[in-house]
Amino acid sequence: MKMYVKFDFNALCKKVLDEKLKEQGIKYRLLNFGEVEFYESFTQEQHMTFKKNLEDYGIEIIESQKTALVQKIKDAIVELVFSDEVVPVKASIYIAEKLNHSYGYLSNLFSEVTHTSIENFIILQKIEHAKELIINNKQSLTEIAHKLNYSSVAHLSTQFKNTTGITPSQFQKIIAKRRKAQSMIINSKMLYE
């Protein structure tokens, strides 16, 4: 049996941070996503313990200001792409306004640190979200294209194929075949029980 779940990464990370900071008795306040303000200093040992506890969950402490800003760019993009509502502004405007920096500066910094462009990262996130929406099987490709701010299904299909090597329609067929095969396996197991 298979189950599909949707993650709210922001809520999950906040919960982990909250639990781990409380465990150590550290006084703090969660600011924007990925930012914690501490009300008192803590020892190197507390820092190392906290860092290790977070690593167990795939969360790491960012030491560099540049890396921290790049992470904020990524978080803003994920928030934009995975939003339940269609955001009516261009991604560049959304990111610049959200982070209060010029898009040119953010774009150059992102490329310098990640060795890829913001545009490529946005495309990758959009395709991941498109795959998730296709797997959930609740929307047509036209609705998915609109939700992800593509001008047409053809534009979505082109980027999907360039990124994954297959079209969204082929991906839908693969998912349908897997579901059918799983259903047959489950049905055959039920017959023998």
C-alpha positions as CSV (number, residue, x, y, z in Angstrom):
1,M,0.0,0.0,0.0
2,K,1.2,3.5,-0.8
3,M,0.2,6.8,0.7
4,Y,1.1,10.3,-0.6
5,V,1.7,13.0,1.9
6,K,2.3,16.8,1.5
7,F,5.0,18.4,3.6
8,D,5.0,22.0,4.9
9,F,8.8,22.3,5.2
10,N,8.5,25.6,7.1
11,A,6.2,24.2,9.8
12,L,8.3,21.1,10.1
13,C,11.6,23.0,10.5
14,K,10.0,25.4,13.0
15,K,8.8,22.5,15.0
16,V,12.2,20.8,15.1
17,L,14.0,24.1,16.0
18,D,11.4,24.8,18.7
19,E,11.8,21.3,20.2
20,K,15.6,21.2,20.1
21,L,16.0,24.7,21.5
22,K,13.6,23.9,24.4
23,E,15.4,20.7,25.1
24,Q,18.6,22.7,25.7
25,G,16.9,25.4,27.7
26,I,18.0,28.1,25.3
27,K,15.9,31.3,25.3
28,Y,15.1,32.4,21.8
29,R,12.6,33.7,19.4
30,L,11.9,32.4,15.9
31,L,11.9,35.3,13.4
32,N,11.4,34.7,9.6
33,F,11.8,31.2,8.3
34,G,15.3,30.1,9.0
35,E,16.2,32.9,11.5
36,V,16.5,32.5,15.2
37,E,17.3,35.3,17.6
38,F,18.9,34.2,20.9
39,Y,18.2,36.2,24.1
40,E,21.4,35.0,25.8
41,S,24.7,33.7,24.6
42,F,25.4,30.0,24.9
43,T,28.5,27.9,25.2
44,Q,30.5,26.3,22.5
45,E,29.3,22.9,23.8
46,Q,25.7,24.0,23.6
47,H,26.3,25.2,20.1
48,M,27.9,21.9,19.0
49,T,25.1,19.9,20.6
50,F,22.4,22.0,18.9
51,K,24.2,21.8,15.6
52,K,24.4,18.0,15.9
53,N,20.8,17.7,16.9
54,L,19.7,19.7,13.8
55,E,21.9,17.6,11.4
56,D,20.0,14.5,12.4
57,Y,17.0,16.2,10.7
58,G,18.9,17.4,7.7
59,I,19.0,21.0,9.0
60,E,22.3,22.8,9.2
61,I,23.4,26.0,10.8
62,I,24.5,28.5,8.2
63,E,27.7,30.3,9.3
64,S,28.2,32.6,6.2
65,Q,26.1,35.7,5.5
66,K,26.2,35.0,1.8
67,T,25.1,31.4,2.2
68,A,22.3,32.6,4.6
69,L,21.0,35.0,2.0
70,V,21.2,32.3,-0.8
71,Q,19.1,30.0,1.5
72,K,16.6,32.9,2.0
73,I,16.4,33.1,-1.8
74,K,15.7,29.4,-2.1
75,D,13.1,29.6,0.7
76,A,11.4,32.5,-1.1
77,I,11.3,30.5,-4.4
78,V,9.9,27.4,-2.7
79,E,7.3,29.5,-1.0
80,L,6.4,31.2,-4.3
81,V,6.3,28.0,-6.4
82,F,4.5,25.8,-3.8
83,S,2.0,28.5,-2.8
84,D,-1.7,27.4,-3.0
85,E,-2.5,30.7,-4.8
86,V,-1.2,32.0,-8.1
87,V,1.2,34.9,-7.4
88,P,0.4,37.7,-9.9
89,V,4.0,39.2,-10.1
90,K,7.1,38.0,-11.8
91,A,9.4,35.8,-9.7
92,S,12.2,38.4,-9.9
93,I,10.0,41.1,-8.4
94,Y,8.6,38.8,-5.7
95,I,12.1,37.7,-4.6
96,A,13.6,41.2,-4.6
97,E,10.7,42.6,-2.6
98,K,10.6,39.7,-0.2
99,L,14.3,40.0,0.6
100,N,14.6,43.8,0.2
101,H,17.6,43.6,-2.2
102,S,17.9,44.3,-5.9
103,Y,17.2,41.3,-8.1
104,G,20.5,41.9,-9.9
105,Y,22.5,41.6,-6.6
106,L,20.5,38.5,-5.5
107,S,20.9,36.9,-8.9
108,N,24.7,37.4,-9.0
109,L,25.1,36.2,-5.4
110,F,23.0,33.1,-6.1
111,S,25.1,32.2,-9.1
112,E,28.3,32.8,-7.3
113,V,27.4,30.5,-4.4
114,T,25.4,27.8,-6.1
115,H,27.0,27.8,-9.6
116,T,23.5,27.9,-11.2
117,S,21.0,30.7,-11.8
118,I,17.9,31.6,-9.9
119,E,15.9,31.0,-13.1
120,N,17.2,27.4,-13.2
121,F,16.4,26.8,-9.6
122,I,12.9,28.2,-10.2
123,I,12.4,25.8,-13.1
124,L,13.6,22.8,-11.0
125,Q,11.1,23.8,-8.3
126,K,8.3,24.3,-10.7
127,I,8.9,20.9,-12.3
128,E,9.1,19.2,-8.9
129,H,5.7,20.8,-8.0
130,A,4.3,19.8,-11.3
131,K,5.3,16.2,-10.7
132,E,3.7,16.3,-7.2
133,L,0.5,17.7,-8.7
134,I,0.4,15.1,-11.5
135,I,0.9,12.3,-8.8
136,N,-1.9,13.7,-6.8
137,N,-4.0,13.4,-9.9
138,K,-6.5,16.2,-9.0
139,Q,-5.7,18.7,-11.8
140,S,-5.4,18.7,-15.5
141,L,-2.2,19.8,-17.2
142,T,-3.9,23.0,-18.2
143,E,-4.7,23.7,-14.6
144,I,-1.2,22.8,-13.5
145,A,0.3,25.1,-16.2
146,H,-1.8,27.9,-15.0
147,K,-1.1,27.3,-11.3
148,L,2.7,27.3,-12.0
149,N,2.4,30.5,-14.0
150,Y,3.3,29.0,-17.4
151,S,1.9,30.8,-20.5
152,S,0.6,27.4,-21.9
153,V,0.7,23.7,-21.5
154,A,3.2,23.6,-24.3
155,H,5.6,25.8,-22.3
156,L,5.2,23.5,-19.2
157,S,5.7,20.5,-21.4
158,T,8.9,21.9,-22.9
159,Q,10.5,22.7,-19.6
160,F,9.3,19.4,-18.1
161,K,10.9,17.4,-20.9
162,N,14.1,19.5,-20.8
163,T,14.4,18.8,-17.0
164,T,13.2,15.2,-16.8
165,G,13.7,13.8,-20.2
166,I,9.9,12.9,-20.6
167,T,6.8,14.9,-21.2
168,P,4.2,15.5,-18.5
169,S,1.8,13.2,-20.4
170,Q,4.4,10.4,-20.4
171,F,4.9,11.0,-16.7
172,Q,1.1,10.7,-16.1
173,K,1.1,7.4,-18.0
174,I,4.0,6.1,-15.9
175,I,2.2,7.0,-12.7
176,A,-1.0,5.4,-14.0
177,K,0.8,2.2,-14.8
178,R,2.5,2.1,-11.4
179,R,-0.9,2.6,-9.7
180,K,-2.5,-0.2,-11.8
181,A,0.4,-2.5,-11.0
182,Q,0.2,-1.8,-7.3
183,S,-3.5,-2.3,-7.3
184,M,-3.1,-5.6,-9.0
185,I,-0.5,-6.7,-6.4
186,I,-2.7,-5.6,-3.6
187,N,-5.7,-7.4,-5.1
188,S,-3.7,-10.6,-5.7
189,K,-2.4,-10.6,-2.1
190,M,-6.0,-10.2,-0.9
191,L,-7.0,-13.3,-2.9
192,Y,-4.4,-15.4,-1.3
193,E,-5.2,-14.3,2.3
